[in-house]
Amino acid sequence: MMQDIFSQISILEWIGVSLAVVQVLLSRVNNPLNYLFGIGSIITTLFVMFENKLYAEFTLNLYYLVMSIYGWYFWKFGKQKQETSISYATNKDYVVSFSIVVFTFCLFYFGLFHFTDSDVPILDAVISAFAWAGMWLMAKRKIENWIFLNISNAIAIPLMIHKELYLYAILSLILFIVATSGYFKWKTLIKKTN
């Protein structure tokens, strides 16, 4: 059984997942190099998601690519030309984050339902909506990014199993664990800077 599962896993899945694990571990310890590994993971994951008809996930990864470039620059330089500090989201950040969730869910669900052959438009849209908001918060170096990303991760695990993308299901579980740990790590880092 396990041998059958692993024989179905493509080399692109192995590469994408491996790079993503390194990326999230570097994010957890607040290392801006996380974005370079993330970009490599994103590029390989684009192919996997498209091949498996997870079109919102595909689009999400295009967004990740743009946000990774932006995030790396913002983390390194911010507005003051120095590294931006980790902080808590403001009320404005929450409004923007929830607006991103609602807007992207509606957009993806409509597009997936009407214009693709997706068999999971609701789940694909929900996962992507929370991940879009989480990635925006990550690029802004807001601690709440981990919460939004974990909502996405929790829903992604069963979806990836349903799609028989077992490595991505394992990755989603790893991301969930690291995001939980990352939240507490960042909380400690915020206390040290205050």
ZIGIGI-V639229 format. One record per pair of residues at least 4 apart in sequence whose ideal C-beta (glycine too) atoms are under 7 Angstrom apart, sorted by the first residue. I is the first residue (numbers start at 1). J is the second residue. Records with the same first field share a line. If there is no record, write none. Layout:
# ZIGIGI-V639229
I=J, J
This chain:
# ZIGIGI-V639229
1=5
2=6
3=7
4=8
5=166
8=164
9=13, 14, 166, 167
10=48
11=15
12=16, 44, 47, 48
13=17, 48, 165, 167, 168
14=18, 167
15=19, 44
16=20, 41, 44, 45, 48
17=21, 167, 168, 171
18=22
19=23, 37, 40, 41
20=24, 41, 171
21=25, 171, 174
22=26, 37
23=27, 34, 37, 38, 41
24=28, 175, 178
25=178
26=31, 33, 34, 37
27=34, 182
28=178, 181, 182, 185
29=185
30=86, 189
32=72, 75, 76
34=38
35=39, 68, 71, 72
37=41
38=42, 64, 68
39=43, 65, 68
40=44
41=45
42=46, 61, 64, 65, 68
44=48
45=49, 61
46=50, 58, 61
47=51
48=52
49=54, 57, 58, 61
50=58
52=163, 165
53=117, 118
54=58, 124, 163
55=59, 112, 116, 118
56=60, 108, 112, 124, 125, 128
57=61, 124, 127, 128
58=62
59=63, 128
60=64, 128, 131, 132
61=65
62=66
63=67, 132, 135
64=68, 135
65=69
66=70
67=71, 135, 136, 139
68=72
69=73
70=74, 139
71=75, 138, 139
72=76
73=77
74=78, 84, 139
75=83, 84, 141
76=83
77=81, 82
78=82, 83, 84
84=141
85=141, 193
86=141, 143, 186, 189, 190
87=141, 142, 190
88=142, 143
89=93, 94, 97, 137, 142, 144
91=95
92=96
93=97, 137, 140, 142
94=98
95=99
96=100
97=101, 133, 136, 137, 148
98=102
99=103
100=104, 132, 133, 136
101=105, 129, 130, 133
102=106
103=107
104=108, 128, 129, 132
105=109, 125, 126, 129
106=110
107=111
108=112, 124, 125, 128, 129
109=113, 121, 122, 125
110=114
111=115, 116
112=116, 118, 121, 124, 125
113=121
118=124
120=124, 159
121=125
122=126
123=127, 155, 159
124=128
125=129
126=130, 155
127=131, 152, 155, 156, 159
128=132
129=133
130=134, 148, 151, 152
131=135, 149, 152
132=136
133=137, 148
134=138, 145, 148, 149, 152
135=139
136=140
137=142, 144, 145, 148
138=145
143=183, 186, 187, 190
144=148
145=149
146=150, 179, 182, 183
147=151, 183
148=152
149=153, 179
150=154, 176, 179, 180
151=155
152=156
153=157, 172, 175, 176, 179
154=176
155=159
156=160, 172
157=161, 169, 172, 173
158=162
159=163
160=165, 168, 169, 172
161=166, 169
165=169
166=170
167=171
168=172
169=173
170=174
171=175
172=176
173=177
174=178
175=179
176=180
177=181
178=182
179=183
181=185
182=186
183=187
184=188
185=189
186=190
187=191
188=192
189=193
190=194
